[in-house]
Amino acid sequence: MMLLDYVKPWFVVFDGEGDGGDAGGDAGGDAGDGGDASTGDSSTISSDSTKTTTKTFTQDDVNRMLAEDRRKHKAQTEKAIGELEALKTKASLTETERKDLESRIDTMKSELLTKEQLAKKEKEKLEKTHKKTVEELTNDRDTWKTKYTTSTIKRAITDEAVGAKAFVPEQIIAMLYPDTRLVEELDEEGTPTGEMIPKVKFRDVDKDNAPVTLDLTVKEAVKRMREIDKFQNLFEGVGTGGVGGTNKPGGKKTSVSNLAKDARAYREARKKGEVNF
């Protein structure tokens, strides 16, 4: 901006400078009177012949000129920004060149803002950066939490399934994992221990055959599965199989002699797969 041109609020302007008529007349008159004027030195001018006028600029005038200068500068900057924006859309630019242009455009736009606008823009920039940082940290935390939870639960189910002699541990995982979560372990007095352990919401039936949901450890859930008829085909048997009976882990061996006396019981046993003839 051309601020130096308007530092002083006034300057001197000479009106009538070089007016040969008045100067010549006065000089001629003096020469006719004799004395020094007889020398004919026309360069000698009476002090009354030099007239000065002072033009004063008010503060409003200065402000008006500064505002006009700012308006021109703003127009030039906006034109340059428009040209850079158009250049940025060219497909031939590399990513580095495009980022450099964006940086230059942002800098030029900032030059057009007032102090209040700059402060607001900086605040918005900091808030945006903070929000992005929080989101990234939250996503990282949730990702690692999910990985840890998944790994811990699957490892616990696998260990118990192998210990219970499951034919395919992955089958036990598929059945128990959806209903398993990590909870804080409680001691015998119900006080939290600070340790996180897997617990299963296990769907079962009570003594009256009514549906219930039990909150079991993985070990307890796998053990219960071994005792339920519909899951026993998933585990290796612990008894000796034979004619008239099944190899049922943890269950009662079917008595062929009792079934021979009760046709209805025999049909039920056949239906459940407890006899194989």
Stockholm file with secondary structure:
# STOCKHOLM 1.0

chainA/1-277         MMLLDYVKPWFVVFDGEGDGGDAGGDAGGDAGDGGDASTGDSSTISSDSTKTTTKTFTQDDVNRMLAEDRRKHKAQTEKAIGELEALKTKASLTETERKDLESRIDTMKSELLTKEQLAKKEKEKLEKTHKKTVEELTNDRDTWKTKYTTSTIKRAITDEAVGAKAFVPEQIIAMLYPDTRLVEELDEEGTPTGEMIPKVKFRDVDKDNAPVTLDLTVKEAVKRMREIDKFQNLFEGVGTGGVGGTNKPGGKKTSVSNLAKDARAYREARKKGEVNF
#=GR chainA/1-277 SS CCGGGGSSSEEEEESSTTCHHHHHHHHHHHHHTCGGGGGCCTTCCCGGGCCEEEEECCHHHHHHHHHHHHHHHHHHHHHHHHHHHHHHTCTTCCHHHHHHHHHHHHHHHHHTSCHHHHHHHHHHHHHHHHHHHHHHHHHHHHHHHHHHHHHHHHHHHHHHHHHTTBSCHHHHHHHHGGGEEEEEEECTTSCEEEEEEEEEEEEEECTTSCEEEEEEEHHHHHHHHHHSGGGGGGBCCSSCCBTTBCCCTTSCCCCHHHHHHCHHHHHHHHHHTCCCC
#=GC SS_cons         CCGGGGSSSEEEEESSTTCHHHHHHHHHHHHHTCGGGGGCCTTCCCGGGCCEEEEECCHHHHHHHHHHHHHHHHHHHHHHHHHHHHHHTCTTCCHHHHHHHHHHHHHHHHHTSCHHHHHHHHHHHHHHHHHHHHHHHHHHHHHHHHHHHHHHHHHHHHHHHHHTTBSCHHHHHHHHGGGEEEEEEECTTSCEEEEEEEEEEEEEECTTSCEEEEEEEHHHHHHHHHHSGGGGGGBCCSSCCBTTBCCCTTSCCCCHHHHHHCHHHHHHHHHHTCCCC
//
